[in-house]
Amino acid sequence: MGPYGLGIFYDDPELVPENKLRSEIGIMVTAPFKETEMYKFKKIPAGKAVSVRYTSMQDIYPAYNALAKFIDEKKLKTEEYSIEIYYSSDPNIVDAEILMMIID
C-alpha cells in the first residue's frame, strides 16, 4: 500500500442524523511512525475484505448499495464499519475504494 488517505465510517448516513455520524480520517503509513500530540497511530487489523471501487461522487451510494447486496447474497458477516481508501490526492479526481472487513 502507498501513502493514501482513508476514512473509517461507523454509521449509515441514511439512518443516522448528520450531526450524529461518527468517522475518522487518516493516511496510511507503511514505515515506523512516531506518535505526537497532533498525530496518533491506529492499526487496522489485517484480514479478508470485500470491496468496490468508484470514480465519481455520483457513484458512491450505488457502490455502497452494490457492496451491501453482494454481502447479503453471499451471507457474509462484516465489521460494523466501512473503510474508504482515496487513491488520488487531486481534489478534481475521484478514485476511491470501499472495503468491508469480513468476520470469519
Residue frames as qw, qx, qy, qz and C-alpha x, y, z in Angstrom:
[[0.000, 0.890, 0.455, 0.000, 0.00, 0.00, 0.00],
 [0.403, 0.411, -0.019, 0.818, 1.07, 3.55, -0.51],
 [0.120, -0.219, -0.438, 0.864, 0.58, 6.76, 1.44],
 [0.169, -0.450, -0.609, -0.631, -3.13, 7.01, 0.62],
 [0.322, -0.195, 0.322, -0.868, -5.76, 8.93, 2.53],
 [0.330, -0.264, -0.896, -0.136, -8.52, 6.97, 4.15],
 [0.448, -0.320, 0.176, -0.816, -11.73, 7.34, 6.08],
 [0.176, -0.158, -0.958, 0.165, -13.35, 4.96, 8.55],
 [0.428, -0.245, -0.130, -0.860, -17.11, 5.34, 8.76],
 [0.034, 0.012, 0.914, -0.404, -19.12, 3.88, 11.63],
 [0.376, 0.439, 0.572, -0.582, -22.68, 4.93, 10.77],
 [0.314, 0.432, 0.718, 0.447, -25.08, 4.73, 7.86],
 [0.002, -0.132, -0.023, 0.991, -25.87, 8.31, 6.73],
 [0.391, -0.279, -0.580, -0.658, -29.29, 7.13, 5.54],
 [0.610, -0.488, -0.624, -0.013, -30.16, 6.05, 9.11],
 [0.527, -0.475, -0.325, 0.625, -28.18, 8.39, 11.39],
 [0.092, 0.979, 0.171, -0.055, -28.68, 12.18, 11.58],
 [0.578, 0.665, -0.184, 0.436, -25.77, 14.14, 10.11],
 [0.154, -0.777, 0.387, -0.473, -24.79, 15.65, 13.49],
 [0.801, -0.406, 0.390, -0.204, -24.50, 12.12, 14.99],
 [0.890, 0.408, -0.191, 0.072, -22.35, 10.50, 12.28],
 [0.594, -0.676, 0.394, 0.185, -19.05, 9.07, 13.52],
 [0.832, 0.513, -0.063, 0.202, -15.91, 8.79, 11.40],
 [0.552, -0.645, 0.290, 0.442, -12.14, 9.01, 11.47],
 [0.630, 0.765, -0.133, 0.025, -9.70, 10.22, 8.83],
 [0.626, -0.590, 0.417, 0.294, -6.08, 9.36, 8.33],
 [0.517, 0.692, -0.464, -0.196, -3.30, 8.44, 5.97],
 [0.994, -0.069, -0.027, 0.079, -1.76, 5.01, 5.52],
 [0.019, -0.811, 0.584, -0.023, 1.82, 4.57, 6.57],
 [0.964, 0.112, -0.241, -0.005, 3.98, 1.54, 5.94],
 [0.513, 0.386, -0.507, 0.575, 7.10, 2.61, 7.83],
 [0.435, -0.404, -0.602, 0.534, 7.63, 3.03, 11.58],
 [0.084, -0.719, -0.259, -0.640, 5.69, 6.00, 12.88],
 [0.299, -0.116, -0.574, 0.754, 6.27, 8.11, 15.99],
 [0.165, -0.783, -0.586, -0.127, 3.11, 9.43, 17.59],
 [0.176, 0.171, -0.200, 0.949, 2.90, 13.06, 18.60],
 [0.187, 0.365, 0.561, -0.719, 0.25, 15.11, 20.34],
 [0.440, 0.438, -0.143, -0.771, -1.13, 16.04, 16.94],
 [0.655, 0.290, -0.584, -0.382, -0.77, 12.68, 15.13],
 [0.665, -0.272, 0.617, -0.320, -1.88, 9.34, 16.53],
 [0.208, 0.261, -0.892, -0.304, -1.31, 5.83, 15.23],
 [0.764, 0.041, 0.383, -0.517, -4.18, 3.40, 14.72],
 [0.064, -0.240, 0.922, 0.296, -3.62, -0.11, 13.46],
 [0.780, 0.172, -0.045, -0.600, -6.30, -1.62, 11.26],
 [0.645, -0.230, 0.729, -0.002, -6.11, -5.40, 11.63],
 [0.204, 0.298, -0.758, -0.543, -5.27, -7.36, 8.50],
 [0.511, 0.201, 0.782, -0.294, -7.90, -9.70, 7.19],
 [0.232, 0.330, 0.771, 0.492, -10.23, -10.52, 4.35],
 [0.202, 0.485, 0.227, -0.820, -12.47, -7.84, 2.89],
 [0.439, 0.584, 0.620, 0.286, -14.96, -7.28, 0.12],
 [0.156, -0.517, 0.041, 0.841, -14.53, -4.09, -1.84],
 [0.465, 0.709, 0.480, 0.225, -15.81, -1.95, -4.66],
 [0.366, -0.203, 0.119, 0.900, -14.15, 0.97, -6.39],
 [0.258, 0.847, 0.464, -0.040, -15.86, 4.17, -7.53],
 [0.497, 0.040, 0.212, 0.840, -14.66, 7.03, -9.70],
 [0.080, -0.462, -0.204, -0.859, -17.28, 9.75, -9.28],
 [0.173, -0.046, 0.591, -0.787, -19.17, 11.19, -6.34],
 [0.692, 0.046, -0.131, -0.708, -22.44, 10.17, -8.05],
 [0.726, 0.128, -0.666, -0.114, -21.28, 6.55, -7.78],
 [0.002, 0.345, -0.755, 0.558, -20.70, 6.45, -4.03],
 [0.639, -0.045, 0.448, -0.623, -24.23, 5.42, -2.97],
 [0.885, 0.279, -0.223, -0.300, -24.62, 2.90, -5.82],
 [0.457, 0.440, -0.736, 0.239, -21.21, 1.47, -4.85],
 [0.255, -0.233, 0.721, -0.600, -22.29, 1.05, -1.21],
 [0.787, 0.115, 0.191, -0.575, -25.60, -0.47, -2.35],
 [0.782, 0.380, -0.476, -0.132, -23.84, -2.95, -4.67],
 [0.220, 0.383, -0.800, 0.407, -21.47, -3.93, -1.86],
 [0.485, -0.115, 0.564, -0.658, -24.36, -4.41, 0.59],
 [0.858, 0.228, -0.083, -0.453, -26.23, -6.55, -1.96],
 [0.625, 0.410, -0.660, 0.077, -23.16, -8.74, -2.53],
 [0.041, -0.309, 0.773, -0.553, -22.61, -9.16, 1.23],
 [0.668, 0.017, 0.370, -0.645, -26.28, -10.10, 1.70],
 [0.840, 0.324, -0.287, -0.327, -26.34, -12.53, -1.24],
 [0.582, 0.361, -0.693, 0.225, -23.16, -14.29, -0.06],
 [0.741, -0.611, -0.249, -0.125, -24.40, -14.24, 3.56],
 [0.568, 0.280, -0.400, 0.662, -21.14, -12.68, 4.74],
 [0.477, -0.810, -0.286, 0.186, -20.69, -11.26, 8.21],
 [0.476, 0.538, -0.092, 0.690, -18.77, -7.98, 8.25],
 [0.320, -0.225, -0.418, 0.820, -17.48, -5.48, 10.74],
 [0.041, 0.802, 0.544, -0.242, -19.78, -2.60, 11.65],
 [0.040, -0.796, 0.143, 0.587, -17.62, -0.01, 9.90],
 [0.770, 0.569, 0.186, 0.221, -16.54, 0.69, 6.33],
 [0.460, -0.533, 0.267, 0.658, -13.17, 1.91, 5.14],
 [0.574, 0.806, 0.140, 0.029, -12.73, 4.19, 2.17],
 [0.617, -0.321, 0.298, 0.654, -9.29, 4.46, 0.58],
 [0.351, 0.904, 0.077, -0.232, -8.65, 7.54, -1.56],
 [0.822, 0.045, 0.299, 0.483, -6.10, 6.88, -4.30],
 [0.396, 0.599, 0.172, 0.674, -5.87, 10.40, -5.71],
 [0.337, -0.475, -0.337, 0.740, -4.67, 13.46, -3.84],
 [0.010, 0.119, 0.342, 0.932, -6.04, 15.69, -6.64],
 [0.294, 0.313, 0.584, -0.689, -9.36, 17.17, -5.40],
 [0.532, 0.405, -0.210, -0.713, -10.66, 17.12, -9.00],
 [0.528, 0.206, -0.790, -0.233, -10.18, 13.36, -9.40],
 [0.753, -0.290, 0.357, -0.470, -12.36, 10.82, -7.60],
 [0.682, 0.261, -0.683, -0.034, -10.71, 7.41, -7.32],
 [0.386, -0.425, 0.600, -0.557, -11.70, 5.55, -4.19],
 [0.534, -0.028, -0.837, -0.114, -12.37, 2.06, -2.88],
 [0.637, -0.448, 0.212, -0.591, -14.83, 0.97, -0.20],
 [0.420, 0.170, -0.882, 0.132, -13.84, -2.01, 1.96],
 [0.746, -0.445, 0.097, -0.486, -15.92, -4.01, 4.39],
 [0.039, 0.447, -0.873, 0.191, -13.84, -6.31, 6.57],
 [0.779, -0.132, -0.513, -0.335, -15.15, -9.87, 6.73],
 [0.485, -0.477, 0.603, -0.417, -15.58, -11.58, 10.10],
 [0.420, 0.187, -0.874, -0.155, -14.68, -15.27, 9.92]]
